[in-house]
Amino acid sequence: MLLEKHVKPSIKEVMESGTFLVSGEIGPPKGTDIDEMIHHIDLIKDKVHAMNITDNQSSVMRYPSLGTALIILEHGGEPNLQVTCRDRNRLAIEADLLFAYTRGVRNVLCLTGDSIPVGDHKEAKAVFDCESVQLLQLIRNMEEGKDSGGNEMKGGVEFYKGAIVTPEAHPIEPQMLKFAKKIDAGAQWFQTQAVYDMENFKYFMEEARKIDDKVKICAGLVLLTSMGAIRYMNANVPGVFVPDHLVQEMSDAPKGEALATGIRIMARQIRQCIDEKLCDGVHIMAIGKEDAVPQILDEAGVDISKM
Amino acid sequence: MIITTSKPFEEVLKELEGEDKVFIVGCGLCSTTCETGGEEQVAEMKTKLETEGKTVTGTIVYDEVCHELNTKRKFRENKDAVESAEGFLVMTCGAGCQSVREATEKGVHPANNTVFLGNILRQGNFTEKCSLCGDCVLEDFGAICPVTRCHKGILNGPCGGTDEGKCETDKEKDCGWTLIYNQLEKMDKLDRFKRIYGLKNWQASMKPGKVIFEKKGEGGE
C-alpha cells in the first residue's frame, strides 16, 4: 500500500497546469544534527512548490537525500529526490527507488554525480555503474514493471523524471546532444546548472526549444554571497560563469551588503524569467543561505499561493 | 604495456625484514621500459640492498616473468642462487610477482606498484587508454574509449565536470568525451553520439579473468 499523505501538488501537476514552478533546495548536513535542516524545510516548504534534496553533494558524505525526502513529506513539503550514480550501483539505486515510491516520493532528479576527487572521501571507489541517461532509462523500465535485469517486479514505480543541463558548458554542442538523449531516455523536465548571464540563457533556451518545445525547463539560480565566491566559481566550477556586470554590481556593494546585493540580483533574475516567459520555472539554490529564500521571493514579488 | 612504478625503498626494506638472503627478479619487457625492473634497476637494487647488509644470492632479468612455466624453468636454471635465498624481491608487475609465487614456497615481495595498461607517449611518459573492460566499445566511439578516457567511464556523453575540453579532476587531462565528440564530428558520425547506450555488461570483466583457447594443432599449447 502506498503512503498517501501529500499536502502539496506534485511538480508534474504544477508544470502541467502551466504554473511557473518555484523550486528550492535542501542540502543535508554532515551528521545527525538535523535541526537546522528541518528549520530550513519548515521555512520554505510553503514558499516553494518543491524542494530538491542533494545526494552527497560535491561528493561530500552527508545525511542521505532519501531520508531527507521523507522528512520533507512528514513536514508537508514536496520533495524532489536527487539520485546520483556515483555511490550506488544499479541494484542499490533500484531498491532505493522502490522504497522512495512506496513512501510517497513522486519526483526524481537524475544525475551522474560529481567526481569522487572533488569531495571529502578522496580514496573512495567511484561506482558509476550507470549514468544520468541510463538512470532515466532504468526508471522508465521500472515504470513498465521491470528492473534493469529484465525481471518482472511485483508492483512498479511512477516518478516525474527530471534531469540536469548545463547552458554554460564549453563546448556546448555535446551538452545539447546529451540534453536530447536525456529527453529520449525519459526526462520530462530539466533544472539547469547555475545560470547568471540571462542573455546566454535566452540563447540556450532558443536552442533547447529547437530540440524539444514541450519539455519543461527551470533556470537554476545560485545566490551570490560574496566576491570570494564569485572568484571561486568563475575559476573552478565548470559550466558556471558570472558575467562582468554582475561581478561589478557585487563589487560595488557597500561593506556588509554583499548578501543583500546577491538577493537583489536573484530576485531580479526570477522576475525576468517570469515576465519575459524565458522558461517554465526557477530552481533556487541558496547554498547555506536558505534563510534568505523568503526574502528573495518577496523581492521578486513571487507568492506561489497566488500563481 | 603494463605500467609499473617503484615502491619507496623504505617500503621494500620493510617487506624484506627477517629475510637477509635475497634473490632479485626483473623483467626484460614492461618493467624494463618503465625503468622499474630492467637490468640497470636490478643492479642498483642489488647495491642498495647490500649497503643495507643484505646478501643478494643472485639476480635475473628475463622476458615475460608473467609466463609461469618460463619462470619455473628460469628458477631451475639458477638452482643454487634460488635455493640459498630466503626471499625473492620481484621488480615486475603484479602478474610477474604472482608468477614467482607459483615457482617458490619462500617469501615473495613486490618492489613495484602496478598501475595500468598503458600507451607509451615517449620515454618515461605513459597514459592509460584501455582498461580491459572485456566488452570493447571502441567501434562506436571513433576508437576513443569512454570507459577509460572519461574518468567516470560513462557512455552517453560528457558530464557537467567538463570544461574547455579538460576534466574537472585534473586540468592537465583531456575530457575523453570532448575527444570522442570531436572525432565523431570529423568522421561525420555524430549519429553514434546521439544513440543511447544501455547499461554496460560488467560481467565481461569479472575477476579473476580466465581465457582458455581451444588447441589449434601445431603451434597451439
HADDOCK unambig.tbl for C-alpha pairs under 7 A between the chains (distance, minus, plus):
assign (segid A and resid 117 and name CA) (segid B and resid 169 and name CA) 6.45 0.50 0.50
assign (segid A and resid 118 and name CA) (segid B and resid 169 and name CA) 6.96 0.50 0.50
assign (segid A and resid 128 and name CA) (segid B and resid 152 and name CA) 6.25 0.50 0.50
assign (segid A and resid 130 and name CA) (segid B and resid 199 and name CA) 6.16 0.50 0.50
assign (segid A and resid 131 and name CA) (segid B and resid 154 and name CA) 6.17 0.50 0.50
assign (segid A and resid 133 and name CA) (segid B and resid 156 and name CA) 6.67 0.50 0.50
assign (segid A and resid 134 and name CA) (segid B and resid 198 and name CA) 6.03 0.50 0.50
assign (segid A and resid 134 and name CA) (segid B and resid 199 and name CA) 6.35 0.50 0.50
assign (segid A and resid 166 and name CA) (segid B and resid 160 and name CA) 6.74 0.50 0.50
assign (segid A and resid 169 and name CA) (segid B and resid 163 and name CA) 6.89 0.50 0.50
assign (segid A and resid 170 and name CA) (segid B and resid 163 and name CA) 5.67 0.50 0.50
assign (segid A and resid 170 and name CA) (segid B and resid 164 and name CA) 5.17 0.50 0.50
assign (segid A and resid 171 and name CA) (segid B and resid 164 and name CA) 6.21 0.50 0.50
assign (segid A and resid 174 and name CA) (segid B and resid 157 and name CA) 6.79 0.50 0.50
assign (segid A and resid 174 and name CA) (segid B and resid 181 and name CA) 6.63 0.50 0.50
assign (segid A and resid 175 and name CA) (segid B and resid 158 and name CA) 6.98 0.50 0.50
assign (segid A and resid 177 and name CA) (segid B and resid 194 and name CA) 6.34 0.50 0.50
assign (segid A and resid 178 and name CA) (segid B and resid 156 and name CA) 7.00 0.50 0.50
assign (segid A and resid 178 and name CA) (segid B and resid 157 and name CA) 5.90 0.50 0.50
assign (segid A and resid 181 and name CA) (segid B and resid 194 and name CA) 6.56 0.50 0.50
assign (segid A and resid 181 and name CA) (segid B and resid 196 and name CA) 6.54 0.50 0.50
assign (segid A and resid 238 and name CA) (segid B and resid 160 and name CA) 6.91 0.50 0.50
assign (segid A and resid 238 and name CA) (segid B and resid 161 and name CA) 5.60 0.50 0.50
assign (segid A and resid 238 and name CA) (segid B and resid 162 and name CA) 6.30 0.50 0.50
assign (segid A and resid 238 and name CA) (segid B and resid 163 and name CA) 5.31 0.50 0.50
assign (segid A and resid 239 and name CA) (segid B and resid 160 and name CA) 6.87 0.50 0.50
assign (segid A and resid 239 and name CA) (segid B and resid 163 and name CA) 6.88 0.50 0.50
